[in-house]
Amino acid sequence: MRCRLVAVLACGLWLLLVGRVQACGIEGPACEVALGSYRIALPETAPPEAGYPALLFFHGAGGTGARTLDNKAMVDTFLERGWAVIAPDGLMRPNSNFGPGWSFLPSRPAQRDELAFAREILADAADQHGIDRASVLMSGFSIGGSLVWYLACRDPSVATAYAPVAGAFWRPHPEVGACAGPVRLLHTHGWRDQTVPLEGRPLRSADILQGDVFHGLLILRDANGCEGLRADAYDTDGPFWQRWWTRCTEGSALELALHPGGHVVPEGWADLALDWYGRVTDD
């Protein structure tokens, strides 16, 4: 990698950050914080003065941070556009055959305070790896996406914006009015998703029940102070069918993007999320 900064001191700092991150990438030990671990990848360019904007991405059931970074199509898009990618590790769940996961259901015992874990990771990444704590897009896939909905509802300030994929609230849904305040959130979902259908489904003989994405959007419309139920704008050109609400609290944003596939992070999602982030945070 070539350093293109004129200032030697800034160049040296960048090389130091890159050296630290190599130990926390796909190979080797993860970055450790008090509540767990994470992986991180940085662009091959020096950071802006404020630091790198960062994607914090929570994996799906059975995943790991290393496997998140191995999603080259997604990760490389962020890196090429100057973003760091942070990939936390879930915890093994007792009596589960699905591998690591997240504690997000209010009705079930929590293995860890995931909001505190997210804050810890972001503080450590800002201190050790030069990310901009004020420019964070929080996302996740499947149950990682569900976690994002709950964290955005519980504390909208932990990230700048939220872009969950194929995972939302579970039943019983949070009460309308329960979320702490307005959010900027883009939800992406597959029209043919059978693992986490848009309407949700029961699991373990109906012991737990996935939620309804459209009911979740109702809850967030209330949190965002949106007027009316129906969306105000639509875009069906390109690979995503998008709808969004505009008559809402200033500074908030709420958008739904559907794609024709199943339970995946769809091709083109990274650019979709980055372009959306740029629009909704452009002051």
N, C-alpha and C positions, 0 to 999 in steps of 0.2 A: 504494500500500500504506500502511496506517495502522499506526503503532507503538502498541502497547497496553501497553508496559511503563511503569511509573511512573518508574523511574529514567532520567533523561536520558542518563546515561553509557551504560547498557546499550542504550538506543534508538539512540544514535549508533553504537555498535559494530555493531549489527544492520544499520543502513543502510549502513555501510561494507562489511560482508560481502556484502550484496545487490549493491552496486555492483561489487564484484570479480567476482561470479558472472556478471553480465550479459555479461561478455567471454568467458566460458567455456561459454555455453549452446549452443543449436543454431546460432545465427548467430555470425559473427566468429571470431577465432582461438581455438584450444583452450588449455587450461591445459597448461603444459609442465613436465615433470620430466626428470631426466637420461636416463632410459631410454625416454621416449616422451611421449604426450600423453593427455589425458582431457577430458571435458565434465562439467559438474555443474549440477544444478537444485536450488534450495532452496525450502522452503515459504514461503508468504506470511505466516508468523507468526514472531515472534522465537524464537530457540533456547532450549531449557531451559538451566539453569545449567551442566550438563555438556556441552552442545552437542547438535546434531542427531544422532539415530540415522541411520545411512546404509545404503543399498543400494548395493553395488558390483556392477555387472552387466556381464559380458563378452559381447559380441555374437557372433552366429554367423558362419559363413564368408561373406566378402564384405561384412560389415557395417562400421559405423563407430560411434563414440560418439554422433555427432549423430543417426544413424538410431535408435539406442537411445532417445534422449530424445524422438524423434518418435513413439514408441509411447505415445500419450496415455492409452489405457485402463490400461496398467500404471503409467506414471509418475505420472499424476494421482492414482491411488489412494494411492500412497506419499506424495506431497506433501500430500494432504488429511489424511492421518493423521500429519503432522508429521515425515516422513522426508525427508532429502536423497537424491538419486539421483545416483550417480557412474557415468559411462559411459566406460571406457577405449577407446583406439584400438588395434587390432591392427596388425601389420606386414605389408607385402606379402611374400608367399612366393615364392622363386625358382621359375620354371617352373610357376607355378600360374595357372589361369584363373579362380579363384574369389575373387580379391581378398584383402584383409587377413585374417589369421588369427592363431593363437596357437601357441607352441612348448610342446607338452605331452607328446609321445611320447618316452619315454626312449630309444627305439631310433633316433631321427632327430636330425640336427644341430640344435641350438637357435639360433635367431636372437637370442634374448634370454632372460635369466633372468626368467621371468614372476613368480616368487615375489618376487624383489627389486623388480620393477616394481610389484606390488600393494602391497608395503610402502611404496614411495616415494610412490605415489598417496595412500594413506591418511594418511601423515605430512604430506604437503603439504595435503591437504584439511582435516586437523585444524588445521594452522597458519594456513591462508589463508581457510578457509571455515567454520570453527566446527563441524566435525562431532565427535561423541563417538567417539574411537578405541576405546572399550570397548563400543560398541554398533553392530557392523557385521554385516550379513547379506550374505554373498557369494553371488552367483548368476550364471547365464549360460545362454545358449540354444545348443543343438546343440554345436558344438565349443567354444563358450564354456562350456557346461555340463560338457563333458569336462575342460576346464582346471580347473574348480572341484573336481571329484573328485580330480585329481592334487594340487592345492594343499592341499586338506583332508587328504589322506593324507600329504603331505610335511611340512606344518607346521600342525597343527590350531589353533594359537594365532593365526594371521594374521587370522582373523575370529572373531566370537563364534559364528556359526552359518552353515550352508551350505544353499542351496536350488537346486541345478541343475535345469535343464529340458531334457529331450530329448537329453541327452548324458551319457555315463558313461565308465568306463575303456575302453581299446582293447586288443586282443590284441597281443602276449601280455599277459594281465592281470598286475598286480603279484602277487607271491607273497603267500600268506596269511602274515600276520605282518610284512609289509614297512612298513605304515603306522606313523607315529610315535606315535600314541596315539588315545584316544577323541575322537569328534567329535559335534557335533549336526548331523544332515544329513537334509533332506527332499528326496527325489527325485521329480520329477513327469514323467510320460511318457504319450504318446498310445497307446491300445490299437491304433489303426490306423496308427501311424507306419510309413511305408515308406522314409523317408529314413534314419532311424536306428532300425531296428526294435529291439524289446526284446531280441531275441537277437543283434543286430548283423548285419553283412553285409560281404563283401569289396568293396574299392574298387580301381580301377586294375589290373584283371586279377589281383586277390588280392595286389597288392603291399603293401597295408595292410588291416587287418581291424578293423572296429568290434568292441567287446566285448559281452558279455552282461550286462545290467543285474542279473540275479539272481545271477550269479557275483560281480559287484561288491558286492552287498549281503552276500554271504557274507564277503568280505574285510573289510567294515566291521563286520559282526557280531563278527568276531574282534578287530578293533581296539577295539571297544566292550566287549569282554568279555561278550558276550551268552550266556546259557544256552540251548542248544537251537537248532534250525534254524528252526522255524516261528514265524510272528508270534504275538504274545500278544493282540492286540486288533485289531478291524476296525470300519470304519464305511462302509456302502454307501449311506447316505442322501445326497441332494444330488448335485451334478455330478461329484464325485470318489469313486472307490473307494479307500479308505485302509486301510493295514495298518501296524502298528508293533510294535516289540519293546520290552518293558518290563523284562525281567530282565537288565539290563545294568549297566555301570559307572555309579555315581552321577554325575550331571551330564552324561552323554552322552544322545544321542537319535538314533533311526533310524526313518525313516518313508518309505513308498512311497505315492504318490498317482497313480492312473491315471485318465485321462479318455477318453471315447469317440472323440476326434478324432485327427488326424494329427500332422504335424511342425509344431507351433505352440506359442507361449506361450498357453495356453487362457484363455478368458474366466473370470474369477473367481480366477485364480492369485494375483494380488497380495494379495487379502484372505486367501486360504488361507495364503500364506507368512507374512503379518504375524500372523495369528491363531496359527499354529504357533510362530512366533518368541516371541510373548508367553507361550505356555504353557511352552516348554522353557527359557526364561531367567528365569522368575518364581521368584526366590529368596525 
